[in-house]
Amino acid sequence: MAHVGDNRRKVIFLLIDGMGSLPVKDGKTEWELTPTPNLDKLMQKGVYGLMHPIRIGVIPGSDTSQLNMLGYPPEKFYPGRGPLEALGIGMELKQGDIAFRANFATVDNNLVVKDRRAGRIETQDAHALAREISYMKIDGLEFIFKASVEHRGSVIVRGNVRGLGSEGICDTDPHREGARVVLREDNALARAIKKYTLKAHEILSKSSINRKRKLPANALLLRGAGTYNEVEPFEKRFGMKACCVAGAALYKGIARYLGMHVCHVAGATGTYSTDLEAKARAASAHLKEYDFVYLHVKAMDNAGHDGNVKMRIEMIRKIDKMAGMLGKEDAILVVTGDHSTPPTKREHSFEPVPILISNVAARSYGMKKFCEVSCAQGELGRIEGKDIMGLVMAYSGRSEKYGE
Amino acid sequence: MAHVGDNRRKVIFLLIDGMGSLPVKDGKTEWELTPTPNLDKLMQKGVYGLMHPIRIGVIPGSDTSQLNMLGYPPEKFYPGRGPLEALGIGMELKQGDIAFRANFATVDNNLVVKDRRAGRIETQDAHALAREISYMKIDGLEFIFKASVEHRGSVIVRGNVRGLGSEGICDTDPHREGARVVLREDNALARAIKKYTLKAHEILSKSSINRKRKLPANALLLRGAGTYNEVEPFEKRFGMKACCVAGAALYKGIARYLGMHVCHVAGATGTYSTDLEAKARAASAHLKEYDFVYLHVKAMDNAGHDGNVKMRIEMIRKIDKMAGMLGKEDAILVVTGDHSTPPTKREHSFEPVPILISNVAARSYGMKKFCEVSCAQGELGRIEGKDIMGLVMAYSGRSEKYGE
């Protein structure tokens, strides 16, 4: 039982990354082709429609889209990918910090990139190397590095960078092999980043860990710079104590950025092997303490990027089972996606995604199958990501009448 | 084959003026009553919906509506009808010019209008008269006149009119017979226009052309004043080299205003006798050189104003044939209208019009007949004219992801 008060209800927000699709067989999408008995039942006690996560015709990134749906319009609140990833791997950010995503890479003596991922270095080796470059102070700025999984990590630059020409900070990552690391000198911050990159290269080149490696992890490539600014916490903005259940770092980062508690769930990996039932159980358990559970499933998107229709269908079966478990809670269940990733396109696309708000009193629009096409016939019509939190507040009994 | 690059596609925008309707027989509109086998097939490989060309409940003009659909909101970019008509008949406008639509008219000695169209003077006579008043300089301002078809033409006023009280320039056309030409003296520009009108009257009255005429074309009536300001060209705004295939002057003027190339097509008249197959062939041919072909069909609107259901149905058959030809191109085909002109109303109305975006990957919504009613069941739901170019950019592979 998860009631908040007399009429305030708790909310599970099930976000299926890359949910929407285009026909893959016989003119039908994976959602049309795959039985979804639980979601079909949930349609009978909910409202549904199609949603443009950002706006009609806009191809959403996952980060901008999820911020928008959670009530933080990206035009105002998107800090760039760097800060979200840094938060997602557990780093602490302070107001004004600059954060980058960082890769361990292999470069030659002239800093020409030979492998952008240092042969996908093992996580254990990466963490050992990380200890050698975890902190540096250069030109009065602090550089903090943390490794996450395989070649990935984040770098925070802390200090008074305002006067240092921080506008338009460039990636040092040339984004292709055979090109040189991009080092600039046109402002003081760029010069400090150059010194940092050279120093890290020097330290990593000498490390014993790299001696045995065919592709030594002897450089850091930085990308996705963004400045961190604190935002109004989700709890204050919407009056709901919120937590997040997610596998991949980015989504944990989004949750932390909004002040949500990030739950650790064993088996939530953000990959095909993810344990969705464990995530559903965790979401249910956290309903005791939290009003709003943000539950993120990544693998549908992965399967879209991989063009793997079979895996998309398998994930839909798992998600349907998960939805069946979640639907038993006395909480409002929102099911939607942050964009389409049709396996026929293998990339994000702008087609709207289904949205279902279930476990609510609703008119019946008579649709029997949960899919893009039937959701189009629902009461919600076509909405935008920015409309969701208003609906969540209204359905969960948190909205006040406007006027009398 | 009309591919631009790896995934960028070319676009044909088929604009059916006055497309939408209301029931004319047995509760059905002309689109429901008329077989459209080609458009029906195009529905099977496209997305569709209903569109409010400006906003819900607004009765669109053709000019404001088409600017809106082409990505130039009329609130900001509508220059008034005068400049668009002047551009449409091939006049060159300079930044800051004021342009009017002009009629040859018959007035008496007191400038009371006897016939607003000088008995619909023949084009040849009008052009002969035009040579006598093609250019005048009055109070430091240049007045340039060009005749087009029958009694119609345009006047450009060029010079420094900023300090002359150009705000709220009035029509000199009283818009009814039996009323006097409207001549004001409340600002310097109005006084110059008065002098111009009197001078033109004097010259035209003496012309030998008029001696044989029962209704001499002895005056110019001005209306639809607007100031011309250059706008960002369509090619720069959307990255598509664009051309226009149209019969009537206004649409050529809109195209020129946006920097589109205006194609000459023999047989494109903008009237019932227009050769739509010739226009379709011209559109196809221009796909070689242009990324975006704006193809305008006027006669549906004429038939609506005339209350001519039979002609509407005949035009629909012709348009369907045209759409079949255009649909064979490897280009995205957009089919829509700028407003409804129901023959039962004989004027523009606010009811939304069908929109179809075909030759794209699309979910199937199962509708079999192209008409207002079935389009309402499509994925696009209800959109506005301002949404079209975003969709065109997305479907044609020209949009970039927002975020990561």
Interface residues (C-beta under 8 A of the other chain):
Chain A: L22 P23 G27 K28 T29 L50 I54 R55 I56 G57 V58 I59 P60 G61 S62 D63 T64 S65 P74 Y78 R81 G224 P342 T344 K345 H348 S349 F350 E351 P352 E372 V373 A376 Q377 G381 R382
Chain B: A361 A362 R363 S364 Y365 G366 Q377 G378 E379 L380 G381 R382 I383 D387 G390 L391 M393 A394 S399 E400 K401 Y402 G403 E404
